[in-house]
Amino acid sequence: MKKVINIAAVSATLLLSSCATIFTGTTQTVQINSDPPAATIEVDGVKTGVTPMAVPLKKGFTGQTISLKLDGYETKTFQPQSTFNAVSVVNFLFIPGFIVDAATGAMMKYDPKVYEFTLEAKKSN
């Protein structure tokens, strides 16, 4: 019985593993800088920190929404560009791995990895 469980565990590991998920993970860190610095960073509406900061983002087909907020300045909202992660090509002949990479978002990556923004002062009425 123990041998069957071991074989099942190894088989499940091989079938459910995927190259991009294993080698590059399902998150990626991007650097966010602002001029002036000390802007609050929100990722999908959740406060994450202040600029400059390396921010971990979940990978996927659509990037997460990032907002930069600083008193006296206009809020800057953007979505980092996500592009195809070439490591996923290794799964070309292993369809289950390709599906896992797609489902976890590891099939994509953020590019560029550094974002620089100049915040605009609010206009006075």
C-alpha positions as CSV (number, residue, x, y, z in Angstrom):
1,M,0.0,0.0,0.0
2,K,2.8,2.4,0.9
3,K,4.4,1.8,-2.6
4,V,1.1,2.7,-4.3
5,I,0.9,6.0,-2.3
6,N,4.5,6.8,-3.2
7,I,3.9,6.2,-6.9
8,A,0.7,8.3,-6.8
9,A,2.6,11.1,-5.0
10,V,5.4,11.1,-7.5
11,S,3.0,10.9,-10.5
12,A,0.9,13.8,-9.1
13,T,4.1,15.9,-8.7
14,L,5.2,15.2,-12.2
15,L,1.8,15.8,-13.7
16,L,1.0,19.0,-11.8
17,S,4.5,20.6,-12.1
18,S,5.2,23.2,-14.7
19,C,8.4,24.9,-15.8
20,A,7.4,28.6,-15.4
21,T,5.7,28.0,-12.1
22,I,8.7,26.1,-10.7
23,F,11.5,28.3,-12.2
24,T,10.0,31.8,-12.1
25,G,7.2,31.5,-9.6
26,T,3.7,33.1,-9.6
27,T,4.8,36.5,-8.3
28,Q,7.4,39.0,-9.5
29,T,8.9,42.0,-7.8
30,V,8.9,45.3,-9.7
31,Q,10.5,48.6,-8.6
32,I,8.3,51.6,-8.3
33,N,9.8,55.1,-8.0
34,S,8.2,58.5,-8.0
35,D,9.2,62.1,-8.2
36,P,8.6,63.4,-5.6
37,P,9.3,60.3,-3.5
38,A,7.2,59.1,-0.5
39,A,4.0,58.5,-2.5
40,T,1.7,55.9,-1.0
41,I,1.6,52.7,-3.2
42,E,-1.7,50.8,-3.4
43,V,-2.0,47.5,-5.2
44,D,-5.6,46.6,-6.1
45,G,-6.7,49.1,-3.5
46,V,-4.5,47.7,-0.7
47,K,-1.8,50.0,0.8
48,T,1.5,48.3,0.2
49,G,4.1,50.9,1.1
50,V,5.7,54.2,-0.1
51,T,8.0,55.0,-3.0
52,P,10.7,54.1,-3.8
53,M,9.9,50.5,-3.1
54,A,10.2,47.0,-4.6
55,V,6.6,45.7,-4.8
56,P,5.7,42.0,-5.2
57,L,2.9,41.5,-7.8
58,K,0.9,38.4,-8.7
59,K,1.6,37.4,-12.3
60,G,-1.3,36.9,-14.7
61,F,-2.8,37.8,-18.1
62,T,-3.9,41.1,-16.7
63,G,-1.6,43.1,-14.5
64,Q,-2.6,44.3,-11.0
65,T,-3.8,47.9,-10.7
66,I,-1.3,50.2,-8.9
67,S,-2.1,53.7,-7.6
68,L,0.4,56.3,-6.3
69,K,-1.1,58.9,-3.9
70,L,0.6,61.9,-2.4
71,D,-1.0,64.9,-0.7
72,G,-1.0,67.9,-3.1
73,Y,-0.5,65.7,-6.2
74,E,-2.8,64.0,-8.7
75,T,-3.3,60.3,-8.1
76,K,-1.4,58.2,-10.7
77,T,-3.1,54.8,-11.5
78,F,-1.6,52.3,-13.9
79,Q,-1.3,48.6,-14.8
80,P,2.2,47.2,-15.4
81,Q,2.6,45.5,-18.8
82,S,2.6,41.8,-18.7
83,T,4.3,39.8,-21.5
84,F,4.7,36.1,-22.3
85,N,7.2,34.3,-20.1
86,A,9.4,32.3,-22.5
87,V,10.2,29.7,-19.9
88,S,6.6,28.4,-20.5
89,V,7.7,27.2,-24.0
90,V,9.5,24.3,-22.2
91,N,6.0,22.8,-21.6
92,F,5.2,22.7,-25.3
93,L,5.0,18.9,-25.2
94,F,3.7,18.6,-21.7
95,I,0.1,20.1,-21.9
96,P,-0.7,19.6,-18.2
97,G,2.3,21.8,-17.2
98,F,1.2,24.4,-19.8
99,I,-2.3,24.5,-18.2
100,V,-0.8,24.9,-14.7
101,D,1.4,27.8,-15.9
102,A,-1.7,29.4,-17.5
103,A,-3.8,28.9,-14.4
104,T,-1.2,30.2,-11.9
105,G,-0.3,33.2,-14.1
106,A,3.4,32.0,-14.3
107,M,3.0,32.0,-18.1
108,M,3.3,35.8,-18.0
109,K,5.9,38.2,-16.6
110,Y,6.1,41.9,-15.9
111,D,8.3,43.9,-18.3
112,P,9.7,46.4,-17.6
113,K,10.8,45.7,-14.0
114,V,11.3,49.3,-13.0
115,Y,8.6,52.0,-13.2
116,E,9.5,55.7,-12.9
117,F,6.7,58.3,-12.5
118,T,6.7,62.1,-12.1
119,L,3.6,63.1,-10.1
120,E,1.7,66.2,-11.2
121,A,0.8,68.9,-8.7
122,K,-2.9,69.4,-8.2
123,K,-4.2,72.5,-9.9
124,S,-5.6,75.1,-7.6
125,N,-9.0,76.6,-8.5
